[in-house]
Amino acid sequence: MSSAEFFIRMGHVLAVLCGVLLVVAAGRFAARKAHQPEVVGELTAGLLAGPAAVWLLGHDTFDVVVPKEVLSVLKLTAQAGLVLFLVGLTHELRSGAPARMGRAAAWVSAGALVPALGTGALLAGWVLLTGDAAVRGTAPTAALVLVLAVSLSVTAVPVLARILTDRGMFDTGAGRLSLTAALVTDCVSWLLLSVAVGLGSGSLAGFLRAMATFACGVLVAALLRLVLRDRIAEVLCRRPWVPVLLTAGIAMGMAAAMELLGMTAILGAALAGLAVPVTDRWESAVARVSRAGRALVPVFFVVTGITVLTAGFGSAPITLIGAALVLGIAGKTVGGYVGARLGGQGHWDALRIGSLMNTRGLTELIVLHAAYEAGLLTAPLFLALVVMALVTTAMTGPALLAVDRAEMRRRQTALPPHTVRKGDGVR
């Protein structure tokens, strides 16, 4: 490739990237106007941009606008952004997870996790019973059941924290319990996802090899954490940009290694987030790396829409989407409510906790992407679960508002009748 062709191609890539950022910015604007979390707008606009462009332009014209070479660069950019963002997400899970939970937090965590895993297993049973090969795919039964259970159990910690902050609930009892339960359930979900990917091999030897790979990754992360806390690392990191480069390099290296060894890059990035020590210097580095990744995540939405949803559109039965929605909502809201009640919370706070646990957002899409890349989910299943993730995240705000209004009406009707004082004109 000549230098002129290289610059032309890079110009093409930059033009497409600008278009992606404009589309996602429009989605964020629409979400703000609709009083929704910005990520809902980003997800919706980004995922629909590709299929909409293919529908409007046709496949041939779309291939000219976004040729395979440009799409390959976009995929690499999306993967890099996702890896860098995940370092911050998993680091936050590790640093935010409580060392010791109280009774209420334990009950809420169990309520948000166990019923959701059960409803995910029910969804898998429904998929297996229908016998639709296009939906079922070729994943081993155990891997499919586990990955669908994980998909319905996830709660998006970043989006949940943003909702709590925007609504002034961060320091309330319901807010703290919800965030604690989300941290716990997501930690368990990442672990179960690695097991599901291992089961995807379909053989005991393949599963054991995958689990050995994951165990080695955990060991490497633990050793790296010790090295990064050592005095040598302290000397090397005297300049502020060194920890940033080290964090990004560790994330990319572990992601590439895990993918090369048969797992997914996403699990490697998650392990990298666990490898970084929880100190002020490294927290600052992780925050910078995660912000850079977050800026590139919209490319991941668009690439996913082009490569996955375009194939899934029209092939996902409406009954599958409906089943995913009903089971997804029931598992988290009912489970969260029951867990909160068993943990000693009142009726209204339990309703709030159940509503908050239903928030899935970007974390759900990352889990689905990992499962799809591992061959555990088909395009129709991916589409149905994406719809579930968008709807459940979007309904969190209205559900909280409905709970607030219902509680206010109940309090007003419970007030004693107005006592008429002497001299009011009534005899």
Residue pairs with C-beta under 8 A, 6 or more apart in sequence:
1 9
9 69
9 70
9 73
12 67
12 70
13 70
13 73
13 74
16 65
16 66
16 70
16 74
17 74
17 77
17 299
20 46
20 49
20 74
20 298
20 299
20 302
21 298
23 45
23 46
23 49
23 302
24 41
24 42
24 45
24 46
24 298
24 301
24 302
26 41
26 45
27 41
27 42
27 43
27 44
27 45
27 46
28 38
28 41
28 42
28 45
29 41
30 41
30 45
31 37
31 38
31 39
31 40
31 41
31 42
31 44
32 38
32 41
34 41
35 397
36 394
36 397
37 159
37 162
37 163
37 361
37 393
37 396
37 397
39 156
39 158
39 159
39 162
39 361
39 362
39 393
40 361
40 390
40 393
40 394
42 297
42 298
42 301
43 301
43 361
43 362
43 365
43 389
43 390
43 393
44 390
45 301
46 298
46 300
46 301
46 302
46 304
46 305
47 301
47 302
47 304
47 305
47 309
47 386
48 305
48 309
49 301
49 302
49 305
50 302
50 303
50 305
50 306
50 307
50 309
50 310
51 305
51 306
51 309
51 310
51 313
53 62
53 65
53 66
54 62
54 306
54 310
57 65
66 74
66 306
71 303
71 306
71 307
74 299
74 302
74 303
75 303
75 307
77 296
77 299
78 296
78 297
78 299
78 300
78 302
78 303
78 304
79 255
79 265
79 300
80 252
80 293
80 296
81 292
81 293
81 294
81 295
81 296
81 297
81 299
81 300
82 265
82 266
82 269
82 293
82 296
82 297
82 300
82 366
82 369
83 251
83 252
83 255
83 265
83 266
83 268
83 269
83 272
83 293
84 248
84 251
84 269
84 289
84 290
84 292
84 293
84 296
85 290
85 293
85 294
85 296
85 297
86 251
86 266
86 269
86 270
86 272
86 273
86 293
86 366
87 247
87 248
87 251
87 269
87 272
87 273
87 276
87 286
87 289
87 290
87 293
88 273
88 286
88 287
88 289
88 290
88 291
88 293
88 294
89 157
89 158
89 270
89 273
89 290
89 363
90 190
90 269
90 270
90 271
90 272
90 273
90 274
91 273
91 274
91 276
91 278
91 283
91 286
91 290
92 157
92 158
92 273
93 157
93 183
93 186
93 187
93 190
93 273
94 187
94 273
94 274
94 278
95 278
95 283
96 157
96 179
96 183
97 180
97 183
97 184
97 187
98 105
98 180
98 183
101 109
101 180
101 184
103 343
103 344
104 177
104 340
104 343
104 344
104 345
105 177
105 180
105 181
105 184
105 343
106 343
107 339
107 340
107 342
107 343
107 344
108 177
108 178
108 180
108 181
108 336
108 339
108 340
108 343
108 345
108 353
108 357
109 180
109 181
109 184
109 185
109 339
110 339
111 181
111 335
111 336
111 337
111 338
111 339
111 340
111 342
111 343
111 357
112 153
112 155
112 181
112 182
112 185
112 332
112 335
112 336
112 339
112 357
113 153
113 181
113 184
113 185
113 188
113 189
113 335
114 335
115 330
115 331
115 332
115 334
115 335
115 338
116 149
116 152
116 153
116 185
116 328
116 331
116 332
116 335
117 149
117 150
117 152
117 153
117 331
118 149
118 331
119 152
119 327
119 328
119 330
119 331
120 145
120 148
120 149
120 150
120 151
120 152
120 153
120 327
120 331
121 145
121 148
121 149
122 327
123 148
123 152
123 323
123 324
123 327
124 144
124 145
124 148
124 149
125 145
126 323
127 135
127 136
127 144
127 148
127 320
127 381
128 136
128 141
128 144
130 136
132 317
134 315
134 378
134 380
135 316
135 317
135 320
135 378
135 380
135 381
136 144
136 378
137 144
137 375
137 376
137 377
137 378
137 381
138 375
139 147
139 200
139 375
139 376
139 377
140 199
140 200
140 201
140 202
142 199
143 196
143 197
143 199
143 200
143 202
143 376
144 376
146 192
146 195
146 196
146 199
147 193
147 196
147 371
147 376
147 377
148 381
149 192
150 189
150 192
150 193
150 196
150 367
150 371
151 364
151 367
151 368
151 371
151 385
152 324
152 327
152 328
152 331
152 332
152 388
153 185
153 188
153 189
153 331
153 332
154 185
154 186
154 189
154 360
154 363
154 364
154 367
155 181
155 182
155 185
155 186
155 332
155 356
155 357
155 358
155 359
155 360
155 363
156 182
156 359
156 360
156 361
156 362
156 363
156 364
156 393
157 179
157 182
157 183
157 186
157 363
158 361
158 362
158 363
159 359
159 360
159 361
159 362
159 363
159 393
160 178
160 179
160 182
160 356
160 359
160 361
161 170
161 179
163 169
163 356
163 359
163 396
163 397
163 400
164 170
164 175
164 178
164 179
164 356
167 397
167 400
169 175
169 352
170 176
170 179
173 345
173 349
174 340
174 345
174 349
174 352
174 353
174 356
175 356
177 340
177 343
177 345
177 353
178 336
178 352
178 353
178 356
178 357
181 336
181 339
181 353
181 357
182 356
182 357
182 359
185 357
186 363
189 367
190 267
190 270
193 267
193 367
193 370
193 371
194 210
194 211
194 214
194 263
194 267
195 211
196 371
196 374
196 376
197 210
197 263
197 264
197 267
197 370
197 371
197 374
197 376
198 206
198 207
198 210
198 211
198 214
198 263
199 207
200 210
200 374
200 375
200 376
201 207
201 209
201 210
201 262
209 262
210 262
210 263
213 258
213 261
213 262
213 263
214 263
214 267
217 254
217 257
217 258
217 263
217 267
217 268
217 271
218 271
218 274
220 254
220 271
220 275
221 254
221 271
221 272
221 274
221 275
222 275
224 250
224 275
225 274
225 275
225 276
225 277
227 233
228 246
228 275
228 276
228 277
228 282
229 277
229 279
236 242
236 246
237 243
237 246
237 281
240 284
243 281
243 282
243 284
243 285
244 285
244 288
244 289
246 285
247 272
247 276
247 282
247 285
247 286
247 289
248 289
248 292
250 272
250 275
250 276
251 268
251 269
251 272
251 273
251 289
253 272
254 268
254 269
254 271
254 272
254 275
255 265
255 266
255 268
255 269
255 272
256 265
256 268
257 268
258 264
258 265
258 267
258 268
258 271
259 265
259 268
264 370
264 373
264 374
266 366
266 369
266 370
266 373
267 370
273 286
276 282
276 285
276 286
297 362
300 369
301 365
304 365
304 369
308 372
308 379
308 382
308 383
309 379
309 382
309 383
309 386
311 379
312 378
312 379
312 380
312 382
312 383
313 383
315 379
315 380
315 383
316 379
316 380
316 381
316 383
316 384
317 380
320 380
320 381
320 384
321 383
321 384
321 387
321 388
323 384
324 384
324 385
324 387
324 388
325 387
325 388
325 391
325 392
328 358
328 360
328 385
328 388
328 392
329 358
329 392
329 395
332 354
332 357
332 358
332 392
333 354
333 355
333 357
333 358
333 399
334 354
335 354
335 357
336 350
336 353
336 354
336 355
336 356
336 357
336 358
337 350
337 351
337 353
337 354
338 350
339 353
340 349
340 350
340 353
340 354
341 347
341 350
345 353
348 403
348 406
348 407
351 403
352 400
352 403
355 395
355 396
355 399
355 400
355 403
356 396
356 400
358 392
358 393
358 395
358 396
358 399
359 392
359 393
359 396
360 388
360 389
360 392
360 393
361 389
361 393
364 385
364 389
364 393
365 386
365 389
368 377
368 382
368 385
368 386
368 389
371 377
372 379
372 382
377 385
420 426
